[in-house]
Amino acid sequence: MQSTRSTWLFAAVCSLVLAAAEDARAGPVPPVVDTDFHDDGAPPPARVELGRVLFFDKILSGNLNISCASCHHPMAGTGDGLALSVGEGGRGLGVTRDTGYAEDAVHERVPRNAPPLFNLGAREFVRLFLDGRVEEDPTAPSGFSTPAGDDLPDGLDNVLAAQAMFPVTSAAEMAGQAGENEQADAAAQNRLAGPGGVWDLIAQKLRAVPAYTELFVAAFPEAIAQAEDITFVHAANAIAAYEASAWRSDNSPFDRFLRGELRALSREQRLGMNLFYGEARCGTCHIGTFQTDQLFHAIAIPQIGPGKGDNQAGYADGRDDFGRERVSGLPAERFRFRTPPLRNVALTAPYGHSGAYDTLEAIVRHYIDPVAALHHYDAGQAVRPSRPDLDARDLVVQSDPARRAAIADANEAIPVALGDREVQLLLAFLHALTDPAALDLRAEIPQSVPSGLPIWD
């Protein structure tokens, strides 16, 4: 009798959430399965291990001083805890990462928040970066549309591998500044492919390390027999395999609930789930298996930091960030950014393309009335380096009523009537998206890397 009652109750609760999801145009939310991922969730182990050490090895950077993990660290939710990353030239880790000061300051900072990496190995992620500038494109020679255009080499396994090709080409992220090293010089001249290009120069460094040759041969036995066969495409494919394996997260209470565990969610979490897919309308954009429509939306997130070099009419300081318009060229897509997936969202602060909101509650409250939140934004919550010379420059756009109004005018998010109780219920549900395995990722950090370079400063 109890079993029958539990079965009926589970079916009733599922019916409620799926009906609410339909009302929010979200559709049913299916549980995650292996086939949702590239390689059916099981990339070759040798390839994963190669990708792991590459992810933590500073040999990929121009000045040998930064790795992928510097901005996407396991101990910071695969981000760095900062509103805006401190890339090439920075020192330290996470929120303690230092830009230096005066003559010792880094040349530039990364102008956007470091997005988390959870579940990006899923097949449904066909475009990456906050503006989607790397995406699958069957009409392109390489199969991908990227900033490299036709120079992007063939042989990349998926869009996650295509994405891995680009941080090493960025002066702010990993290449360094022109005049500092060959990799930086090539990047500054936009020489990415071919002999002497960024990707070839990195491959040369990897070929010179015997331990890497062994790892590449083991990871790609059909393509690599000797050091000379190694290319950066192989490295990117390995990094993608590692990221897809290490950062897969699909065992949260919500995931277990979808698989039929009635008691996986508490009463408050179930109420929050119904609110999420119902009255709060979160499920309008955060839809599907990984709670993202994979599209781009303008939601009036405050613009802080150095910007991406864009300028609104009448300005020439480059402090704006036009988001998706930078890729599409469509003014209608100005200030739009990709809808983020939500697994482990409680672990991945700060939030927003500029990292403007430091807590999950703050970003949830932003959605109550995005335009009002924009105009009353408290910049003190943004986690930025402690440098007095940055304060005024970082807030140029946010402090300007006209530029703030332009961001407000582009807003697409409709205000919702949520009280404190509803906010707390939503937060309870969002915490139910945390996979317990993501709470302690220390085992992902290798003790050493083949280059012999220190993993941390």
Secondary structure, DSSP 4 states (H G I P E B T S, - for coil): -HHHHHHHHHHHHHHHHHHHHHHTT----PPP-GGGBGGGG---HHHHHHHHHHHH-GGGSTTS---HHHHSBGGGTTB-SSSS---TT-BSSGGG-B---GGGS-S---SS-----TTTTBTT--EESTT--EEE-TTSTTSEE-TTGGGSPS---SHHHHHHTSGGG-IIIII--TTS-HHHHHHHTT--SSTTSHHHHHHHHHHT-HHHHHHHHHH-TTT-SSGGG--HHHHHHHHHHHHHHHT----SHHHHHHTT-GGGS-HHHHHHHHHHHTTT-GGGTS-TTTT--S-EE-------SS--SB--TT--S--B--BTHHHH--GGGTTBEEPPP-TTGGGS-SBSTT--B-SHHHHHHHTTSHHHHHHT--GGGS-----HHHHHHHTTTTT-HHHHHHHHHT--PPP----HHHHHHHHHHHHTT--GGGG--GGGS-S--TT---S--
